[in-house]
Structures are given as C-alpha cells and as structure tokens.
C-alpha cells in the first residue's frame, strides 16, 4: 500500500488507495489527462477527493456524461 500511495499514476484502481499526493504531476497537462483517463477507465471514485483531480476528470469527460459509468458520475457530482 505504501508503494501504491507513492505511485498514484500506477495505482489507480487498487482498492484501499485513496489518499495520494498528486502534487508532483497534476499541473502537467499530459500526466493530468492520463490520470483522469485512468480514473474513468477504472471507475476509481476514491481518487476524486482532490479538487484538482475532480476538475481534471470533469475536463476529460467534457460533454459526454453518457460514456462515464453511473457510479463514477454520481461520485463526481456529489
């Protein structure tokens, strides 16, 4: 779990890993998009605690809410 928290880009979808530090990469456009895409693909709502991550996921979804799993969309809009 310690390694999973230290490598948030690689641990999306790992159960029990939610409190991660995204500071090292969240401001990089490509890495932010990669992280958001992985969150959507893995339906990992546990990663939505950081407002920057929530914004990145919303940006990645754009106007295509219908393509996002309902459970993730509910967590995103909560």
C-alpha positions in Angstrom: 0.0 0.0 0.0 2.9 2.3 0.7 4.2 1.9 -2.8 0.7 2.3 -4.3 0.4 5.6 -2.5 3.8 6.7 -3.6 3.0 6.0 -7.3 -0.6 7.3 -7.8 -0.4 7.2 -11.6 0.3 3.5 -11.5 -2.0 2.6 -8.7 -5.4 3.8 -10.0 -7.9 1.1 -9.3 -6.0 -0.5 -6.4 -8.5 -1.0 -3.6 -7.8 0.9 -0.5 -5.5 3.5 -2.0 -7.3 6.9 -1.8 -5.1 9.4 0.0 -2.4 10.1 -2.6 -0.2 13.1 -3.3 -0.8 14.4 -6.9 1.3 17.5 -6.5 4.3 16.1 -8.5 2.3 15.7 -11.7 -1.2 17.3 -11.5 0.0 20.5 -13.2 1.5 18.7 -16.2 -1.2 18.6 -18.9 -0.4 15.2 -20.3 0.0 13.5 -16.9 -3.1 15.1 -15.5 -5.1 13.8 -18.5 -3.5 10.3 -18.2 -4.5 10.2 -14.5 -8.1 11.4 -15.2 -8.5 8.9 -18.0 -7.3 6.1 -15.8 -9.7 7.1 -13.1 -12.6 7.0 -15.5 -11.4 3.7 -17.0 -11.0 2.0 -13.6 -14.1 3.7 -12.1 -11.9 4.7 -9.2 -14.1 7.3 -7.4 -11.8 7.1 -4.4 -9.4 9.3 -6.2 -11.8 12.2 -6.5 -11.1 13.8 -3.1 -8.7 16.4 -4.5 -10.5 19.3 -6.3 -7.8 19.4 -9.0 -8.4 15.7 -9.8 -12.2 16.3 -9.9 -11.6 19.2 -12.3 -9.3 17.0 -14.5 -11.9 14.2 -14.6 -14.7 16.7 -15.5 -12.5 18.1 -18.2 -11.7 14.7 -19.6 -15.4 13.8 -19.6 -16.4 17.0 -21.3 -19.9 16.9 -22.7 -20.0 13.1 -22.8 -21.5 12.1 -19.4 -23.2 9.2 -21.1 -19.9 7.5 -21.6 -19.0 7.5 -18.0 -20.1 4.8 -15.6 -23.0 6.0 -13.5 -21.3 5.2 -10.2 -18.3 7.4 -11.0 -20.5 10.2 -12.4 -22.6 10.1 -9.1 -19.4 10.4 -7.1 -18.1 13.2 -9.3 -21.3 15.2 -8.9 -21.6 14.6 -5.1 
